[in-house]
Amino acid sequence: MKITNLNPDTEIGASAWLVEMDGHGLLLDAGMHPAREGRESLPLYDKIKHRQVDAIAISHCHHDHVGSLPVAVRCFPKAHVLMTELSYILVERVLHNSVNVMARQKEERGISEYPLFTHGEVDDIASHFQGFRYNREVEWAAHQKRQLGFTSPTLEFHDAGHTLGSAGVMVRGGKQTLFFTGDVCLHDQTLLKAAQFDDVKADVLIMETTRGNRSVPKGFSRESEVEALTKAIEEVQKRKGCALIPTFALGRTQEILALLALMMKAGRLKQQPIYIGGLGRVFTEIYDIEAHRTPRHLSQLKLTEALNLTVLDRGQAEKMKLRGARIFVLTAGMMTEHTAAHDLALRMLGDPKHALFFVGYAEPSTPGGRVKASKPGETFVLSPAAGQVTHRCEVRDFDLTAHANRDALLALVDRVSPRTIILGHGSTDSKAWFAEKIRSRHPKIKILQPAPGEELDV
C-alpha cells in the first residue's frame, strides 16, 4: 500500500490523500485550503498527475474536504466519485456556492485565477457522483482492471457524527485494510449523535488531530458550556445589545439554531427573529427534510418551523440598525472579508453592549482568528478591507466543537489497533502531542507524519 499526502500545508489545509492498493488508486477527499487563494489553495494534484486514480471518496461536504472536487475530476476524468447518500444531496449546492464565492472574490479582490471551476463544470461532473448509505460495502476499482484479474478492493462509509453526511472511510484490499477518520465527533451534539466507529479495526489508520493541542478542562461538560452560552445571550439581551455567532453554513449553523430553539421553548429566550445567511437557510431546510434518515436526536424538531429565520440580503449587514437585542447566526465561521459576518463584526467590535460568540474553529490568519486572539481594548487589523479596529465589545469562545477531543481519539486508536498510524489534519503541535501519547501507550505502532507531497510505503 502506498499513501501520498496531497495537503499543500503542514497543518489543517486542503484534505486529500492518494491511497494505492492492489493495483488501484483511490483519492480520499478533494479539499481546498480555507486560508489560501487561487491555485495555492488546491491539493498537490500535480504530484500524482501520471498516477491511476480509479475513484474519489469524499468524507463530508465541508470546503476543506470537498472544495476542489471539480478540479480533481478534471485531473482524473475516469474516476467515479463516492460519498454518503446525505452528502450526495448536499455536494452540488456546496460546489455551486463555491463558484459564486470565487466569482465575487475575483471581482472584489482581483484574484485573476478565480473561479477555479464553473457552474457548468459542476453540472457536467454530477453524473460521476454516487451516494451510498452507511455501512454498505461497495467495490470502487476500475471495471477494466477487474477483468484483467486485479483484486477488487472495497470501501465502506461509517457515520462520523461531525456534520450531516459525514463519514469515516474503511478501505479493504486483498491483504491490508485502511481506515480514514475524516473529521470525526466522538461525542453527542445537540442534533447529531456521536460517530459509529465502535467496530472499526484496520491495519493503517489515517487520523485527524484537530484538537491535539487543546486539553479538556477538569469538570468540563458540553451541558455546562451550553448553559454558559445561554446565560451569555441572556446578558447581552438585558443590556439591549446584539449577539453575533459566526458559524459554518453546514453543521454549526444547524446545531446553534437547535440550541436557540430549545432556549426559546424553555422560556430562556423570548421568541424573536434569528438572522441567518441564505446558504445557512438552505442547509437548515435540508437538515429538516432529511431528519427521518439521519442518526440524530430531536428528529421531530423542524428548525424552519420552530424558529422565525430571517435571511439577510446582501449588503444588509452594513446598513441595518443594531438594536432590539438581535441575534445573528451568520455563515462564514472565520468571518472572511466581504461576508455579512465580517461586516457586522466590524460594526459591533467597537461597542461594549454587543457581543461576538465563537462556537467553532477559526484559522488564526483569518479575521475570525484575529478577533479571537485580540484582547479587550486592543487595536488590531481585522482584515485588509476593514483596517484597524478596537476590541471593545464582548468576545467569548464556547467549546461546542464538532471534532473529537484528543482523549477520545486516543481511545479510538486503542480500539482500531492499527500497525501504522498516519497523523493529519491538525497543527504541528497537535500532531506532536498525539505522536508522544500514542508512542507511550502503543510502542509497537509505527507513527508517520508525512510532509506535503510525501509518499509513504506502508
N, C-alpha and C positions, 0 to 999 in steps of 0.2 A: 504494500500500500504506500502510495506517495501522496503527500499533502503539501499544498503550496498556499502560503498566506498572501492574499492579494490586497489586504488593507494597506493603503498608502501611508498610514501613520503607525507609530509605535503605541499609540493609545487608542481610545474609542474613536472610531472613524467610519470608514465605509466597509461594512461587514461583507466579506467574500472569501471563500476557501475552495480551492480545487482539490477534490479527492479522486485519485486514480486507483482503481481496484479491478482486478480480474480483466484487464484489457479495456476498461471503460472509464469515462471521465464524467464526474458529477460536480457541478458548481453549486456550493451551498451558499445561498444568499447572493444578492447583487445590489449592495447598498450604495449610498452616496454620502460623502463626508459632510456633516452638518455645518462645519465652520470653515470650509474651503469653497472656492468659487471656480467656475468653469471646469476645464478638464482636470484640474488639480484635485477636484472632489471625487473623481472616479477611482474605482479599484484598479489595480495594475494589470488590466486585461492584456496589455502588450506582452507581458511576461509569458503568457500562455497562448498567444495567438496562433501558434502552429500545433497546439495540442488538440486532441479529440475531446470535445465536450458533448456528451450524449443527452444530458438532461440538466436542468437547473431546478433546484428545490428551494423554495422561499419559506423561511421560518415564520415571518409575520410581515405586516404591511406598514411598519414604520420606515421613514425615509432612509435611515442609515442601514436598512436591511433590504429594501426593495427599490430605492430611488433610481438606480441605474439599470433596471431590468431591460428597458428597450435597447440600451447600448449593448448589454450582454447578448441579447438575442441577435442584434446586428452583427456582433463579432462571431457568434456561433449559431448561424441560421438553421442548422439541422437539429438543434436541441429543443426538446419539448419542455414545458415549464410546469412543475408540480407544486401544489400548495394545498392547504386545507380548504374544504368547501366554504368555510366562512371567510377566509382570505380571498377566495375566488370572487366573492360578492363585493369585496372592498377594493381590490387591486386596481381596476381600471379607473375608479374615482380618484384614488391616490395619485396615479400617474398623470391623469389629465390635469389635476390640480398642480402638479409639479411643473407641467408645461406652462400653465398660467403664471405661476410664480417666477419662473425663469424669464418669460417674455416681459414681465413687469420689471424685473431686475435689469434686464438688458436696456430697457428704456430709462429707468431711474438712475442706474449706476454705471451704465455704459459697458457692461460685460459683453464684449463682442461675440464670445463663443456661445452665448445662450440664444435660443434654447438648445440643449444637447440632444433633444429629440422633439418630435412634433405630435400634435393631436392625431394626425393621420397615421403616424407610425404606431402609436398606441393602439389605434383601431385595427391596424393591419396585423399586429402580433397577437391580438387577443385570441385568435384561433389556436395559438400554441399552448394556451393555458388549460390546465386540468385541475379540478378540485376534488379532493378525497376526504372522506370522513376520518376522524381519529381512529387509530388502532386497526387500520386496514393495511395489510402488507401488499405492496404493488411492485411490479418489475419496472425498471427505468432504463435498462440498457437498450442500445440501438438494435432494431429488429434484424438488420443485415448481419450484425456481429453474432447474434444468437444462432443464425442459420449456419455460420461458419464454425460453430461448436464452442464459442466462448461461454464461460459460466455466466448465468444471468443474475446479477445482484439485485437486491430489492431494497426498498425503503418503507418506513412506516412513521406516520406523524403521531406524536404523543402530546396531549394538551399541556401547554407550558404555563397557563394561568396568568400570562403577562398582559395580554390585551385580546380583544375579540379575534379568534382565529389563530392565535399564536401557537407555535409548536416546537418541540424538540424533535430532531430527526434521527431515527435509527436506520443505519445503513448496514446491510448484511451481505457479505460476499461469500465465496466458496470456503474460505478458511478464516477470515477475520471479520470482526464487527466494529462499527464506529458509531458513537452517539454524539450528536451536536446539540448542545442545550439551547442554542439561540439565546434570546433574552427570556429568563425564567423567573417566576414568582412562586416561591415555595410556602407562602402563607396566604390565607384568605384575604381578599379585598372586600369592599362593600358590595360589589356586584359579582365579580368573578371569583370562582373557587380556586384553591391552590393547584399547582401543577400536579399532573398524574404521572409521576416518574417512578413510582414505588417499585415496579418490577423490572426496571431497566438494568441490564448487565451488558458490558461491552469491553472489548479489548483496548480500544482507543476512545478517549473522551476529549472532545473539544469543548471547553467550558468558558462561559463568560465570567468576568471578575470585577464587574462594575463597582461592587460595594466592598472590595477588599481593603480599602483604606478608611473604612468607616465602621467603627465598633458600635454595637448596640448598648446604649447606656443601661446600667443596672436599674431594674424596675420598670424599664420601658414596656409599653404595650401600645398596640395600634388604637385600642379603645381610648386610652388616655390622650393620645395625640389628636384623635377626632374631637374629643371633648375640649381640648385646648384650642383647636381651630374654631369650634362653635362659640366658645367664650370670646375669642378674639374678634369674631364678626359681630357678636352682640355689643362689644365695647365700641367698635367703630360706629355702629349704628346709633348708639347712645349719644355720641358726640357729633352726629349728623355728617359723618364722613363717608366716603365711598371706599369700597374694597375691590381691588383688582387681584384676581387669581389667574396668573398666566398658566396655560395648560397646553398639552399636545392635543390636537383635534381628535385623535383616535386613542381612546383608553382613559387618559387622565380627565378629559372633559366629562365623560360619562360617569366616572367614579365620583367626581366632585359634585356633579348635578344630582347624583343619587343621595349624597350626604345632605345637600341643601334641601332636597325633597323630604328627607327624614326629619331634618331640623324643623321644617315648616309643619309637618304632620304632628310633631311633638309639641308645637307651640313655642319653640325656642326662637324661631324667626317668624316675622309677620309675612303673610302672603304678599308677594311683590314680584314685578318682572325681574327676570335674570337675563342680563345682556350677554349674548354669545356671538361667535363668528359663524358665517354661513357654512363653512366646511364642518365645524363642530355640530351644527344643527343636522347636517346630512348624516354624519356618522351616528348621532344620537337616535335618529329615526331608524337606522339600520339595527342598532342595539335593541330598540323596541320590537321591531319586526321579527328579529331572529332570537328573541328571548326564549322561545319554546325549545330551541335546539342548541342552546348554549349552556355549558356547565357553569351555572351561576346561582347566586342567591337572589331573592326578591324577583322571581321570574314573572310575577304579576304586576310589578311596578313598571308602568309606562311613563318614561320621563317627559315625553312630549304632552302627556295629559296631566301629570302631577304638577308640572311647572308651567308658568307663563314665560316661555322662552321668546326673547325678542332679539332678532338678528340686527346687528349694527350694519348700516350701509357703509360703503367705502367712504372714508373721509369724515364720518360722523363723530369718531372719537376725538377729532381735533376741535370740534365745534360745540358739542352738547354740554349743557351746564352740569357741573359736578355738584349736585345737591340731592337731597332726598334720600340719603343713605343708600345709594345704588350699589348693586353687586354686579361685577363684571367677571365672567368666566371666558376669557378670550384666548383663542388659539394663537400659536407662536409661543410655545413654552419657554423659549430662550429670548423672547422679546426682540426678534430680528427687526432691523430697520424697515420702515415703511409698512409696518403692520399696526393694527389697531392697538395691540398690547403695548407696543413700543411708544406709540403716540400718546396713549392715555397715561402711561407711566411717566412720560416727560412732563405732563401737566400736573401729575399728582405728587411727584417726588418732593417738591418744594413746600408742600402744605402739610403741617403736622396733624391735621384732622383726618387725612386719608391714610390708606394702608395698602401695601403690596404683600400678598401672602403667597409664597412659593410652596408648591406641593410635589415637586419633582426635580430632576436633574437639569442644570443649566451649565453648558460648557463654559469654562472660565473666560474665554476670549469673546463671548457674546455679550450683548447689552444686559441680558438677564444675569449672566455670571458676574458682570461688573457691579450690578446693583447688589447682589448677594455679598460681594466682597467689600462693599463700601461700609463706612461707619457713620453713625449719626453726626450730622454737622459737617461731614467731609464733602469737598467739592471734587468731582471726578468727571471724566469724559464718558458719557453714556454711549455715544456712537459718533462716527464722523458727521452724520447728518444733524444730530442733536447738539453736539458740542458739550460744553461743561454744564453740569447740573449740581445742585447741592442737596444732599440727602437730609431732608427734614421730616418726611412722612415716616410712619411706622413700617418697618420691613421685617418680616419674620419668615422663617423656613420651617415647614411642618413635614415630618418624616412619614409620608404616606406613599412610600415607594412601591412601584410595581416590579422591582427587582428583588431577587432573593438576598437576604442578609448573609454575610460571609460564613457564619457558623452553620447555617442551613446548607450552604453549598459544600462545606467540609463534610457534613453528614451525607450529602449526595455522593461524594467521592467514596465514602465508606461503603455505600450500598452498591454503586456501579462496579467498584473493584477493578478498575482498568489496569492494564500493564503499562500503558503510556497515557499521559495527560498533557494536553496542549492548552496553554493559557492564552486567552484573547479577550477582546472587548473590555478593556479596562486600562487604567493608568499604570505607569511603571511601578509605582509604589503598591498599588493594589495587587498586581501580579507577583511582586516580590513577597508580599505578605502570604499569599496563597502558596507560593513555592516553598517558603520556610515551613509553614504549618503542615503541608502535605508531606514534605520530606521527613519531618519529625514523627508523623503518625504512620506513614507508609514508606519506609526507606527503600523498598524494592520497586516502587513506581518510578518510571522514567518521566521526568518533568521537562517539557520543552516550551520555550518562549520564542517562536520564530520571528525574525525581523521582517519588515515589509519586503515582499517578493521572495522570501526564503523558501526553498523546497526541502521538505523533510522526507526521509525514507524510514517508515515505521513498520 
